[in-house]
Amino acid sequence: MPEPNPARLNLTAQKSGCFFPDEVDIATIEARAGRDGCGPRLIGEPDRTPFINETYLWEKISGPGNFTGPTDQPQVPVSASPGAATTYRLTVTHNGFSCTDDITVVPVCSDCQTIISVEATYDCPSYSANGGNVTLIASSSIPNAVFSWSPTVGLTNYTGNLVQLTDNIPRVYTVTARDPLDSSISCSDNIFVNDPAFARPVFPALDTITCAGQPIQIGVAPVQGYSYEWIGSGLSGNLSSNPVATIFTSTAFPVTVTDSSGCVLRDTVLVVVQNAAVQAGPDQVLCSSGIVRLGSPAQPNTTYSWEPASAPWQNNSNSFSAQPEVLVATDISFIVTATTSAGCIIKDTVSITISNNPSLPDAPDTSTCAGNAVIIGTPAIPGVIYQWTPSTGLNNAGIAQPTSNPSSTTTYTVSAIFPGNCPAAVTDQVTVTVRSAAFDMPDINFCPSDGPVALGTNAPPGMLSYQWQPATQVSNASIPNPSTLNPAPKNNSTYTLLVNHPNGCSFRDTIRLFPILTAPQAGPDRILCKGDSITIGTSANTQAPNVSYQWSPSTYLDNPLSPTPVFRAEQAGVFTYIITKTDQAANCSSKDTVVIQVQAITLSVPANLLVCQGSCINIGGPAQAGVQYQWLPVQGLSDPGSSNPIACVENTNQTYTVIGTNILGCSSSAIVQIAVAPIPAAQISIPNILGCVGDTNLRFNPVIQPAGPYMYAWSPDDGSLSDIRSLNPRIINQAAGTRTYQLQVTDTVSGCRNTASATLTLQNCPVQAIVGDYVWLDLNGNGLQDQNETGVGNITVELFNAAGSRIGITSTDPSGLYFFSNVPPGNGYYIQFAIPAGFIFTQQLVGGAQAINNSKANNNGTSITFPVPPGASVLNIDAGIRPCGPVPVTWLGFSGRKEGATVWLQWQTANEINHDYFIIERSADGFSFQPIGRVEGTGTTTSQQSYGYRDLNPWTGKSYYRLKQVDLDGQFSYSTVVRVRFDKEPDATIWYDASGNQVKLSFSNMQPGGILAMYAANGQLIKQYNSKEQSQLYQFVLPDLAKGIYYAVWLSESIQLTRPILISR
């Protein structure tokens, strides 16, 4: 594919001294349906143009097969084709242009089929022809196939469906696909790479320039063994090496050149069309012996020629000027010829007429509404000078068509002076009549209790239309004299009337309404909990002579005559209160309203329950929206924060209390008492299920002990289980997500019931999976990853499947991380960790097998076994290691800290026997330690001892310290290792942003720039970026990369970081 793709072309046009820029994007698309073969399988090839928003459409042309998934992706699934071949067509479309390709799915496979396809710049599998960038992609009809490549030389890896060439030696590679569940099912395909006959096609075609409609030959002379295919209209032929193009606009022609060995070159030839443009100028009238300017501003790459060439040109212009000036005494016509650099020619003519009594076109009188401007006069005549009088209300009195906005009717006179020896100026008159629809409405004072207020005093009658605003606050917005709504507004308000006069003018006036009594304030609407109290009204409700307040209704108010009474929330519900303010002197009143909502929580739980020994039962009820639940005690509950948890009891009675609280803090409680009958219940064990959307054989496989005559009931009964009355129904596949199911088991003899729950999690699974993740130095040996403990690099890690076959081998990176990608799904996988001399593995499974911060390795470095679901990322297989040795003293603690320009170390012992001295050792990596000091011991003591040592010359960055305790008989032991950071490294975050296909780096402080290197999982350098910019945020656009794990390495003057990046679109 061409680079860049899409490409952006910029075009700038110039005319009359102005520049007009434009740009166009050119994109190259392709349709790759893939190689013919049998089904079922994926057809199509991966998208190689991620920056182009093309659309994909698959359709079946013929045959019995069909699609089994979406038909709008680059790769789509299809069924087998029994009895006959099925042909499918892929159409790729972008900006109205389409490419197509067909593929055939044959009816019979031997047992299976494996196909190798090539992804390379020039399509052929040649390392040298493609600049070292050749990828071989294997696909197979075997579901979840395991791929292996041979011979094991010259490739980046030898397992997985995707490999890359690493040299240019000719070889035949064989890829074998095996069924992960039955190794006897396999099939292969071969490909010959680096054939010396492979060569990059040569096509030195250059872009060119032509005139509109003028045929031009593009391309190059044909080469023996090459085939050519051009795309685009206007060509004499699309399969020629050098067709003739006849076009009228600039056009890009993509061409595909294929040599006899199958190598393909794609290029684009741009043919730019030069459109000659020239204007001789408008025809003109002038008096005798006048000088006139002809033409228009010069265009780039264009020459000019005027006729007659012998005319009396003026002011240093001539017949070759784009805009010459010429003295004219008689009627004459001038012809200009413009010629572009490509030889395109165009002509234009201008006529000059001599008249000593020129005239102006009669400009019409006009009218306008007051305040509205109008253009007067007639279009300007070239070379004529204009002057209007009076200038009142004109924006420019010296132009042909000024804008007029007079305050009253005005007659204007224009004087025009033509070029040449004219005897007098030419005049014309224009009268501008000013119309008006003005009116004035007075403001209004009113009492709110008197009802609606009449509006529109002095509004003019007989108008074409009336429009009041706000329209929703008047009785009728389209009449001259509406009224306000009832009740009238309580506060100052404004109304506007717009009228349209029959004379075509409009006018807008505004009136203000002022109540003579200020409105009372009932206060904001409130939401309360039952039992609360609150003051309603506001401090704005002030007392005054002759002014009183009355609240209605008076229920739950302490004083309905107070301007600010207290409301008591004694009952749940919604309460509306109206406050009325009355001024007896003015005989006027005003009102306001407040709404109070009182909430109460009702807990629907059973008061008493009777269960059998060892049974589980739901003890709550349906959840209420916005309510949080807390059950106490939490022992024996499936979820103490649920409205309806499952309680599991043994053989003693149990009492639970539930408290429900809503978002306002309203709460309520209830008690559930569980009595246990002396009869044992069946015990239920149900594993949680993790599966993929599309799995057809998922079951929970519950275990019931002891065996007995039971009835079963699963919930929910929503059709997602094949039989809710069966012990082990089949799970009917659903959309991706997590759901919880419950199984109730009833003993048909004793009547005892028990309940258990399990979750079903379905994922949209890709075929392969990822396994990782971390080896760390467990300084305190507690089996957990603590904050001051770092990763260990260069530790060998091996991945084995359930059969004991090694699937892959790798090493931890400098941060202690490791990854295996393209892992086939299955059960029984395990990791084998190597360990350096002088170290042992730490405690295993502290916190359980599902924890993400503990060690999964045993004393021999073998991890627990674990399943790998399809497409999963199993990233918690970690291992902790620590130094080992005899223990001659009992340590109480060892710590270190930065103090000024030194590091202070201090430690304590609980007792010492035959103790001689301590050696203080320091390391830069936590493995290789060197002695830096000595502190004498106490000998033999049973009392606590404290020691200290100061490192006067600490290293910059991170340092590791440990103590070597030496006994009188020469035995020794080591303390735990402490890490001291002498200079603070910036906090850094590196992540992948799929929306922009970028790697982003964020630092806690300003960085001086640096280098970012992107590596594939096999160590191959993908791309390197250099940035000299000082910043806290760096962004780098990635090339098109396949999904998987990559490593981002940041190097600068002060920091080196390595982070794994998961790329998944």
DRENZA-237410 format. One record per residue (C-alpha): residue in three letters; x, y, z. Coordinates in steps of 0.02 Angstrom, whole numbers, plus 50000, padded with zeros to 5 digits. Layout:
! residues N
ALAXYZ...
! end
This chain:
! residues 1065
MET500005000050000PRO500625017749968GLU501305028150112PRO500545038850179ASN498795032050151PRO497725042450145ALA498765056650072ARG498255075050076LEU498545086649926ASN498455105549947LEU497935117549807THR498025136549808ALA497155147049673GLN497495165449646LYS496325178249569SER496255197249576GLY497585197449712CYS496595185049818PHE497135167449862PHE495915152849876PRO496645137449963ASP495845120149957GLU496385102549997VAL495905084949946ASP496225068050027ILE496725053649913ALA496515036049982THR496985019149909ILE495835004749958GLU495884986249919ALA494744971049924ARG495594954949984ALA494374940349993GLY495774927850029ARG496234910949956ASP494994897749901GLY494734883050020CYS493454872850112GLY492374877950259PRO491844881550390ARG493144895250416LEU493524913850410ILE493664921450236GLY494484938150196GLU496134945850249PRO496504958050393ASP496274976750363ARG497904984950306THR497175002550299PRO496615006750477PHE496645025550444ILE495355024550304ASN493535023150353GLU493045011550211THR491515000150220TYR491504981250192LEU490054971750115TRP490064952950085GLU488754944249979LYS488484926549921ILE488534924649732SER488064906349718GLY488124889549807PRO487374880649959GLY488494888450093ASN488074903950193PHE488734916850315THR488744912150500GLY489114929350570PRO489204947850523THR489464952650341ASP490204970050364GLN491974965850426PRO493624962550333GLN493554944350391VAL491894935150410PRO491414917250456VAL490584905550331SER489874888050339ALA490404872350247SER489824870650067PRO489054853150053GLY488834846049879ALA489454860949778ALA490614875849784THR490004892549856THR490654909049787TYR490694924649896ARG491084942649842LEU491874956349948THR491514974449901VAL492544988049986THR491885005849966HIS492565023050012ASN491905040049954GLY490815031949819PHE492235021549744SER492215002449761CYS493404987649739THR492854969349731ASP493634952149751ASP492894934549748ILE493294918649844THR492664900849825VAL492314888849968VAL492484871149897PRO491344856949954VAL492654844050007CYS494184845050119SER495354830250142ASP495124830650331CYS495534848650360GLN496334862850267THR497724874950310ILE498174890050203ILE499674901850209SER499404919650151VAL500704933450131GLU500624951150200ALA502004961850125THR502244978550040TYR502444970249869ASP501344954949906CYS502694941949867PRO503614932350007SER505324940249975TYR506334947450121SER507454958050008ALA506094964049889ASN505024970150035GLY506394978250137GLY506354964850272ASN504494966750308VAL503614950350263THR502284941950370LEU501624924350340ILE499864921350406ALA499174903750429SER497314899950437SER496484883050460SER494774874950457ILE495194867250627PRO494364877250767ASN495644884850887ALA497064876450793VAL498834875450863PHE500124880350730SER501954875050712TRP503194880450577SER504694871450504PRO506124872350474THR506494882050635VAL507644894750555GLY507384911650474LEU505754915950563THR505364927050712ASN504464912650798TYR503934894850756THR502244893550841GLY500654903450816ASN499764908050656LEU500814923650620VAL502694923850587GLN503914935450499LEU505434932150390THR507124936850464ASP508304933450317ASN508314932250126ILE508844913950107PRO507704903649989ARG506724890450086VAL505114880750085TYR504164882950248THR502834870950309VAL501524875850435THR500554862050522ALA498894865250610ARG498354853050746ASP496724851150840PRO497074856151023LEU495864842751083ASP496404828750964SER498214829050906SER497834815750773ILE496894829050673SER498114839850577CYS498454846950404SER499824857450324ASP500234870050189ASN501894874850107ILE502594891150039PHE504204894849946VAL505004911050006ASN506464921849948ASP506434915049771PRO507884923849681ALA506644927449541PHE505654938549659ALA506004956849622ARG505194973149662PRO504314979549504VAL505044995749436PHE503835009049377PRO504635026349366ALA503055035549311LEU503045054049352ASP501625065949385THR501235077549240ILE500295093149185THR499065095449041CYS497665106748980ALA495825103149003GLY495235090748870GLN496985089148794PRO497535070748778ILE499165066248867GLN500095049848885ILE500485044149063GLY501475029449133VAL503025021749055ALA503485010048914PRO502954991848945VAL504164979549026GLN504214961448971GLY503334950449101TYR502424964849185SER500524966949190TYR499684983549224GLU497994988949293TRP497475007149304ILE495965013849400GLY495015029249343SER493975036249201GLY494615046049052LEU495955033349004SER496165025648831GLY496405008748915ASN496555002049093LEU497764987649057SER499104997148961SER500775002549036ASN500585020148962PRO498775024548924VAL498185041348857ALA497215052048981THR495915064648923ILE495235073949073PHE494535090949121THR494985091549307SER496555086349401THR496465067449430ALA497495054449525PHE497625037649435PRO498095022649546VAL499045009049453THR499484991149503VAL501044983549422THR501304964749438ASP502854955449380SER502914937449321SER503434931149494GLY501924938749579CYS502734954049660VAL501574968849654LEU501934987649653ARG500555000249684ASP500815018249634THR499815033749590VAL500095045849446LEU499395063349472VAL498865072749315VAL498635091249353VAL497485100649234GLN497955118849202ASN496385128949164ALA496865144849074ALA495835159549136VAL495835177649075GLN494695192749088ALA494945207648972GLY493855217949089PRO492115225549072ASP491615236048923GLN491795254648962VAL491165271748907LEU492285287148924CYS492545304248854SER493845307348718SER495705305748757GLY495405296048918ILE496585283248997VAL495815266449044ARG496505250849133LEU496135234249048GLY496245215949105SER496315207649276PRO497715202849399ALA499045191149330GLN498865172349359PRO500365161249400ASN501235152149257THR500305162949128THR500885175348993TYR499805188748909SER499725196948736TRP498565211648690GLU497965217148518PRO498175229348440ALA499955228348503SER500335246048437ALA499035254648545PRO499655269848646TRP500045260548809GLN500295271548961ASN501195271849131ASN502565259149089SER501315245749035ASN501355236948867SER500475223848762PHE501195209848872SER500535216749037ALA499115207849126GLN498295224649166PRO498955237649042GLU498375255849036VAL497975263648867LEU497505281048795VAL495885279948695ALA495255293248575THR494005283248468ASP492915268048487ILE494015252548493SER494045234148547PHE495535225648629ILE495885206748626VAL496955198148759THR497725180648738ALA498275170948895THR499465156148880THR499915144349025SER501555135249051ALA500735119448985GLY500235128348824CYS498405130948867ILE497695146148775ILE496155156848804LYS495585173948737ASP494405187948790THR493835204748716VAL493395221648790SER492585236348697ILE492905254848736THR491595267548676ILE491955286448664SER490535298348710ASN490715316548763ASN488925316248831PRO488865300448937SER487365296549045LEU486975287249206PRO485635273849219ASP484115280849308ALA484215274649490PRO482475270549560ASP481735278849713THR481495267249862SER480755266350037THR481255258350201CYS480685256750380ALA481445267950511GLY483085260750570ASN483285249150419ALA484645252750291VAL484375251650102ILE485595251949953ILE485335265849827GLY486075270049655THR486585258749510PRO488115247449485ALA489765256649463ILE490405260649289PRO492285257449273GLY493335273149286VAL491885284249344ILE492055294849504TYR490455296549610GLN489925309349742TRP488245309349836THR487425324349924PRO486875326250058SER487975313350145THR486775311850295GLY486315293650327LEU487555286650197ASN488945274550241ASN490045281150098ALA489605296249990GLY490995292549865ILE490395275849791ALA489115271149659GLN487935261549776PRO488055267549956THR486975261050099SER485675273650156ASN484865274250329PRO484085291550351SER482995296050500SER481695304350385THR481245304750200THR482745311550102THR483145315449918TYR484955311649868THR485895318249714VAL487355308749639SER488685317349530ALA489695306149411ILE491315311549325PHE491795300249177PRO493635297849126GLY494285308448982ASN493915326348930CYS492075326948978PRO491275344548975ALA490295341949138ALA489805329349271VAL488245318549250THR486925318649390ASP485445308349451GLN484245309049600VAL483555295549719THR482195298549852VAL482195287150005THR480495287250091VAL480565282450277ARG479065273050349SER478705270350536ALA477615259750653ALA478185267150820PHE477105267450977ASP477395269251168MET476555258851306PRO476615265151489ASP477245254351635ILE475925247451758ASN475795246551949PHE474585232952011CYS474005222652161PRO474315203752138SER472635199252221ASP471635209752097GLY471765196251964PRO472455197351786VAL473245213751729ALA472655221451563LEU474085224651442GLY474315234551281THR473835252451326ASN474245263351172ALA474545247951063PRO474105253350885PRO472525245550809GLY472395238250634MET474125230450625LEU474465215250517SER475045205150667TYR475425206250854GLN476675195750949TRP476875196651139GLN478335189351235PRO478405179251343ALA476965171351245THR476605158451382GLN476305171951513VAL474855181251427SER473055176351389ASN473275178351200ALA474975182651124SER474265187950953ILE473045201951000PRO473425220351043ASN472655220151220PRO472865203451311SER472995201351499THR474225192351611LEU473825174951673ASN472845172551834PRO473595174651960ALA474585189651904PRO476475189151924LYS477075190952104ASN478665200352061ASN479265213751942SER479045207451764THR479325213251585TYR478255210651429THR478695214851247LEU477505218051100LEU478085216650918VAL476875223550785ASN476955222250595HIS476245237850511PRO475275236950344ASN476635248250272GLY477855233650293CYS478745240450447SER478825232850619PHE479085240350792ARG479445233150964ASP479015241151133THR479225234751311ILE478205237851469ARG478625233651650LEU477395227951785PHE477705232551967PRO476695224152107ILE476265236652247LEU476515222552375THR478095212052376ALA477745193452360PRO477985181752511GLN479305168152501ALA478705150552541GLY480485144052516PRO481175130252403ASP480315113452384ARG481055100652505ILE481265081852528LEU481335075552708CYS481435059452804LYS479985054452913GLY480255061453089ASP481265076553033SER480785094753058ILE481145110052950THR480755128652945ILE479795134252791GLY479675152052724THR481205163352721SER481925178352812ALA481255189152671ASN479525187252751THR479745202352865GLN478455209252986ALA477755226752953PRO476265237353010ASN474625231852931VAL475495216252856SER474975198552907TYR475405180552851GLN474295165052840TRP474845147052795SER473605134552725PRO473325120652773SER473955121952952THR474235103152974TYR475965098653047LEU476435117253065ASP476865124253237ASN476145141753197PRO475175144653035LEU475195163653066SER477085164653073PRO478055170252919THR479275155752953PRO478365141153040VAL479135124153079PHE478505108952983ARG478545091953071ALA478695076652955GLU477545065053051GLN476875055352902ALA477575049952733GLY476825058452580VAL476815074552479PHE476195090552563THR475805107252478TYR475735123452580ILE475175140852524ILE475745156752612THR474635172352593LYS475355189552632THR474055203452659ASP474265222452674GLN472645228652755ALA473045246952720ALA473225243952533ASN471865230452532CYS473075219552434SER473755201852454SER475015190052371LYS475365171252381ASP476745158452359THR476805139252367VAL478025126152432VAL477965107152408ILE478695095552541GLN478995077052507VAL479185065752660GLN480035049152628ALA479975033252732ILE480805016552697THR479795000552712LEU480794984452726SER479864969052662VAL480724954452750PRO480054938552831ALA479994939953021ASN480274921453061LEU481004907252957LEU481194888652992VAL482604879452904CYS483524862952916GLN485304860852977GLY486674866452858SER485454874652738CYS485464891552649ILE483934902652621ASN483494919952554ILE483074931052704GLY482624947852623GLY481474954752491PRO481434964952331ALA482624979752319GLN481944997452323ALA482685010152202GLY483965021552284VAL484075011352446GLN485685003652513TYR485584988552627GLN486694982452769TRP486424965852859LEU487164961853030PRO488014950953076VAL488854947452908GLN489364929552950GLY488494916652842LEU487804929352716SER488144928552529ASP488104947552513PRO487764958352668GLY487444973352554SER486034964852455SER484174967352486ASN483914948452481PRO485514939252530ILE485674920652555ALA485974915652736CYS486864899052768VAL486644891952945GLU487354876753031ASN486384869553178THR486034884653288ASN484684897953279GLN485204914553204THR484524932453211TYR484924945353075THR484574963953071VAL484414973552907ILE484594992452894GLY483985001352737THR484615018952697ASN484165029752547ILE485175043752467LEU484425056652587GLY485015046852737CYS483255040852782SER483385023752863SER482355009552934SER482764992653011ALA481974975453027ILE482414958953112VAL482384941553037GLN482454926553153ILE482994909653084ALA482554893953183VAL483534878053141ALA482604861353144PRO483624845853197ILE483594838653022PRO485094840252904ALA484844848052733ALA485704842952572GLN487344852052537ILE487534860752370SER489134865652280ILE489024875352116PRO490584882052025ASN490534898951940ILE490574897651750LEU491684907751632GLY491274904951449CYS491184912651278VAL489694919351183GLY489254905351061ASP489714890751176THR488344877451158ASN488784865351298LEU488904875851455ARG488224868351617PHE488454872651801ASN488784854451854PRO488174856352035VAL488634843352166ILE487304837952295GLN487814828252449PRO487244816052511ALA486304807552370GLY484444806752397PRO482694809652329TYR482734828152284MET481724840652185TYR482634854852097ALA482124872652053TRP483264884951963SER482944903651953PRO482734915051863ASP481464905751754ASP481744916551601GLY482114903751466SER484004904751486LEU484074886751556SER483484871451461ASP482514864251610ILE482364873351777ARG481764857151860SER483324847651809LEU484884846051919ASN486074851051779PRO485154860251640ARG486064866351486ILE486404885151483ILE485584892851330ASN486834905251259GLN486554923651289ALA487404940251259ALA489054944751343GLY488914949351527THR488734941951703ARG487154934451779THR486804925751945TYR485774909651956GLN485064900852111LEU484704882352137GLN483454876752270VAL483564858352320THR482114850552416ASP482194833652504THR480564825052454VAL480594814452614SER481054827052751GLY480474842452660CYS482134851352699ARG482674864452574ASN484344872052534THR484864885752413ALA486524889952326SER487004902452193ALA488294903852054THR488764916651922LEU488844914551734THR490044926151644LEU490024926051453GLN491344935051351ASN491594939251167CYS493144928351154PRO494504929251022VAL495294912650981GLN496964914451071ALA497374920151248ILE498754928851349VAL499644922051504GLY500804931951621ASP501374941151734TYR502684945551871VAL504194939651974TRP504644950652123LEU505884951752266ASP504854947752421LEU505894957452548ASN504884952452702GLY504474934852641ASN502594936852672GLY502094930352499LEU501244946852453GLN501804961152339ASP502144975852455GLN502394993952401ASN504284994352424GLU504614977752336THR505194977952155GLY505184966252007VAL506624954551962GLY507264954251783ASN508064940251680ILE507134926051767THR506794911351650VAL504934907051638GLU504194891751549LEU502364888151505PHE501744870051502ASN500054862751453ALA499094848851542ALA500064835451447GLY501724842251513SER502254849151343ARG503154865651347ILE502144878751252GLY503394892951267ILE504914899951358THR505354918051397SER506224928951527THR505604942951637ASP505974960651578PRO506904973351690SER505254976951778GLY504974958651820LEU503564956251693TYR503354941851572PHE502034937251443PHE501544922751330SER500384927551186ASN499364916851065VAL499064903551199PRO497754890551142PRO496274888651263GLY496274873751379ASN496394867451559GLY497844861851667TYR499154874651615TYR500584878551735ILE502144889551743GLN503904884151792PHE504984898151864ALA506894897251876ILE507784905052026PRO509514912852054ALA510754904652172GLY510564910052353PHE508684913052338ILE507134902952380PHE505304904752333THR504184913552458GLN502524907752532GLN501254901052407LEU499424906252385VAL499304918952528GLY497544925652503GLY496974911852384ALA497184906252204GLN496184920752132ALA497224934652214ILE498204945952098ASN499614950852218ASN500254934352287SER501454920452236LYS500754905552140ALA502414895852142ASN502824881652263ASN504554878152337ASN505124870652170GLY504534885752068THR503024876451994SER501424886451991ILE499684880152026THR498734873651874PHE497514885651794PRO496274886051650VAL496484897051497PRO494764901551425PRO494704906851241GLY495304924751220ALA495634927151406SER497064937051485VAL497714926551632LEU498844939551714ASN499034934051895ILE500294919751886ASP501624928151993ALA503114921752093GLY504014929452243ILE505824925552288ARG506934930252437PRO508724927052497CYS509044911352603GLY510294906152740PRO510444900252923VAL509684910853065PRO510924913353209VAL509994928553283THR508184933953302TRP507834949853202LEU506534962453259GLY506684974853117PHE507814983052988SER507424999852904GLY508285013752808ARG507895031652762LYS508655046752678GLU509335059952799GLY510055075152710ALA511495069352600THR511635052452690VAL510655036452718TRP510295031152898LEU510085012452931GLN509435005653097TRP508984988153158GLN508494978653316THR508744960753377ALA507694951253507ASN509124940153567GLU510884935553514ILE511924919853548ASN513824919853521HIS513594935153409ASP515194943453342TYR514794957853219PHE513694964453075ILE514304967952897ILE513264981252808GLU513084977152622ARG512424987852479SER511784983452304ALA511154992952154ASP510034978852090GLY509554968952245PHE510644953952196SER512484958552190PHE512964965552363GLN514614973352419PRO515154977052601ILE515214995452649GLY515394994952839ARG515474985053002VAL514594986553171GLU515114976053323GLY513824964653403THR513394961453586GLY513934943253604THR512604933553698THR511054942353765THR509204939253787SER508734957753793GLN508254968553645GLN509724977453560SER509694992453441TYR511024996753310GLY511325010053178TYR512455014153031ARG512575029652919ASP513035028052734LEU513985044252702ASN514145041452515PRO512485034552454TRP512185030852272THR511015041552170GLY509385032752132LYS508855016352214SER510005006752331TYR509714990152419TYR510434986652593ARG510574970652694LEU511474965152852LYS512614950052864GLN512634944253045VAL514234934253085ASP514314922653237LEU515874918753342ASP516014901653260GLY515924909253085GLN514104905053050PHE513094919452976SER511354924652924TYR510624938552817SER509294951152862THR507874955852748VAL508314968352610VAL507764986552622ARG507694998552476VAL508095017152493ARG507765029352351PHE509005043652365ASP508265054252226LYS506425053752185GLU506015046952014PRO504505054751932ASP502885045051937ALA502555039151762THR501085031151671ILE501195023351497TRP499615017451408TYR498865013651237ASP497455024751170ALA496475014651042SER495445029750980GLY496995038050907ASN498125022550891GLN499375031351005VAL500555027151148LYS500435040751282LEU501665044451424SER501175055151574PHE502455060851705SER502195069151874ASN503455082751833MET504225090951680GLN505375079851574PRO506795085751460GLY506275074451316GLY506895057151274ILE506785041851162LEU505315029851151ALA505675012751077MET504255000551039TYR504714981951041ALA503704966550993ALA503544952251118ASN504974943151031GLY506164957951056GLN506044964850879LEU506154983950870ILE504544990350792LYS504865009150789GLN505885022350881TYR505335040250916ASN506445054950970SER505715069851063LYS506745084951118GLU505205094151185GLN505065097851371SER503385091251427GLN502425080951554LEU501375072251419TYR502055063851262GLN500995056151123PHE501665045050982VAL500615038250837LEU500945019650808PRO501025010550642ASP499684997550605LEU500064983550730ALA499234966850762LYS498354963850928GLY499504957751067ILE500794962451197TYR502154975151154TYR503464983851260ALA503695002751273VAL505445008151330TRP505735026551377LEU507525032851392SER508045050251449GLU509435058751543SER508605055151710ILE507505039751691GLN507315023051604LEU505595014751602THR504954998451526ARG503104994951520PRO502074981351434ILE500714988151319LEU499184977951269ILE498574983251096SER496774978051066ARG495574987150950
! end
